[in-house]
Amino acid sequence: MYSNILVPVVFEHEPSVEQALAVANELLAENGKITLLHVVEEIPSYATTMIPKEIWANSVKSAQTDIKKLAAKHHPTASSDVIKGHSSRAILDYGEEHNSDCIVISSHKPGLEDYFLGSTAARVVRHAKCAVHILR
């Protein structure tokens, strides 16, 4: 059983998020904590000048609202956070900074270089300093 579980969330894959939360609930120790994390991918600097700042701010605000609803729906005491960065590196850094002892992550549509796992999940597995549960 784990006391501090991190569940990365991708809104486009909500069924797999629900599955990850179900697994996290099963793995959670009594009085443990689940944190849902959504990473907003950084936009290359050459492209940011073409996107109005309001659009960027609204997408982050929308993600914060959506992840709070998702957390409340699946685990009433779960916390949630939205951060900016490269998905795999941001997940790993967040897990370390918040002392996560387990990451429950879904793997999606792998490319040729990561045939059995999606690239984000593969990077998290290779570099995490805690237990990682992959859902396929």
C-alpha positions as CSV (number, residue, x, y, z in Angstrom):
1,M,0.0,0.0,0.0
2,Y,1.1,3.5,-0.8
3,S,0.6,6.7,1.2
4,N,1.2,9.3,-1.5
5,I,0.0,8.4,-5.0
6,L,0.4,10.7,-8.0
7,V,-2.0,10.2,-11.0
8,P,-1.1,12.1,-14.1
9,V,-4.2,13.1,-16.1
10,V,-4.8,13.6,-19.8
11,F,-8.3,14.8,-20.4
12,E,-8.5,13.4,-23.9
13,H,-8.2,9.9,-22.4
14,E,-10.8,10.1,-19.6
15,P,-11.7,6.4,-19.6
16,S,-8.0,5.5,-18.8
17,V,-8.0,8.3,-16.2
18,E,-11.0,6.6,-14.5
19,Q,-9.2,3.3,-14.6
20,A,-6.0,4.8,-13.2
21,L,-8.0,6.4,-10.3
22,A,-9.6,3.0,-9.6
23,V,-6.2,1.4,-9.4
24,A,-4.9,4.2,-7.2
25,N,-7.8,3.8,-4.8
26,E,-7.0,0.1,-4.5
27,L,-3.3,0.8,-3.9
28,L,-3.9,3.6,-1.4
29,A,-3.1,3.0,2.3
30,E,-5.5,4.1,5.0
31,N,-5.1,7.8,5.5
32,G,-3.1,8.0,2.3
33,K,-3.3,10.8,-0.3
34,I,-4.0,10.8,-4.0
35,T,-3.0,13.8,-6.2
36,L,-4.2,14.2,-9.8
37,L,-1.8,16.1,-12.0
38,H,-2.3,17.6,-15.4
39,V,0.7,19.0,-17.3
40,V,0.0,21.8,-19.8
41,E,2.7,21.3,-22.4
42,E,5.0,24.3,-22.9
43,I,4.6,26.0,-26.3
44,P,7.8,26.8,-28.1
45,S,8.8,30.4,-27.7
46,Y,8.6,31.1,-31.4
47,A,4.9,30.2,-31.4
48,T,3.9,32.0,-28.2
49,T,4.0,35.4,-29.9
50,M,1.1,34.2,-32.2
51,I,-1.2,33.0,-29.4
52,P,-3.1,35.6,-27.4
53,K,-2.2,35.4,-23.7
54,E,-5.9,35.1,-22.8
55,I,-6.2,31.8,-24.7
56,W,-3.2,30.4,-22.8
57,A,-4.6,31.6,-19.4
58,N,-8.1,30.3,-20.2
59,S,-6.7,26.8,-21.1
60,V,-4.9,26.6,-17.8
61,K,-7.9,27.9,-15.9
62,S,-10.2,25.4,-17.7
63,A,-7.8,22.5,-16.9
64,Q,-7.8,23.5,-13.2
65,T,-11.6,23.5,-13.1
66,D,-11.8,20.1,-15.0
67,I,-9.2,18.4,-12.8
68,K,-10.9,19.5,-9.6
69,K,-14.2,18.1,-10.8
70,L,-12.5,14.8,-11.8
71,A,-10.8,14.6,-8.4
72,A,-14.1,15.3,-6.5
73,K,-16.0,12.7,-8.6
74,H,-13.5,9.8,-8.1
75,H,-11.9,10.4,-4.7
76,P,-13.4,13.1,-2.4
77,T,-10.2,13.7,-0.6
78,A,-7.9,13.8,-3.6
79,S,-6.0,16.9,-4.4
80,S,-5.3,18.2,-7.8
81,D,-2.7,20.4,-9.6
82,V,-2.1,21.9,-13.0
83,I,1.5,22.7,-14.0
84,K,3.3,23.7,-17.1
85,G,6.2,21.8,-18.6
86,H,7.3,18.8,-20.7
87,S,5.0,16.0,-19.6
88,S,7.4,13.3,-18.5
89,R,10.0,15.6,-16.9
90,A,7.2,17.6,-15.1
91,I,5.6,14.4,-13.7
92,L,8.9,13.1,-12.4
93,D,9.9,16.5,-10.9
94,Y,6.5,16.9,-9.3
95,G,6.6,13.4,-7.8
96,E,10.0,14.0,-6.3
97,E,9.1,17.4,-4.9
98,H,5.9,16.1,-3.3
99,N,7.4,12.8,-2.0
100,S,5.1,10.6,-4.0
101,D,5.8,6.9,-3.3
102,C,3.8,5.7,-6.3
103,I,2.8,7.0,-9.7
104,V,-0.2,5.4,-11.5
105,I,0.0,6.3,-15.2
106,S,-1.8,5.2,-18.3
107,S,0.0,4.4,-21.5
108,H,-1.4,5.4,-24.9
109,K,-0.7,4.7,-28.5
110,P,3.0,3.9,-28.5
111,G,5.2,4.8,-31.4
112,L,7.8,2.5,-32.9
113,E,10.6,3.6,-30.5
114,D,8.3,2.9,-27.5
115,Y,6.4,-0.1,-28.8
116,F,5.1,-1.5,-25.5
117,L,4.6,1.8,-23.6
118,G,3.7,5.3,-24.6
119,S,6.6,7.7,-24.7
120,T,5.6,9.6,-21.5
121,A,4.9,6.5,-19.6
122,A,8.2,4.9,-20.8
123,R,10.2,8.0,-19.7
124,V,8.5,8.0,-16.3
125,V,9.2,4.3,-15.7
126,R,12.9,4.7,-16.7
127,H,13.5,7.7,-14.5
128,A,11.2,7.6,-11.5
129,K,12.6,7.2,-8.0
130,C,9.4,5.6,-6.7
131,A,7.1,2.7,-7.7
132,V,5.3,3.2,-11.0
133,H,2.1,1.3,-12.1
134,I,1.4,1.4,-15.8
135,L,-2.1,0.8,-17.1
136,R,-2.5,-0.4,-20.7
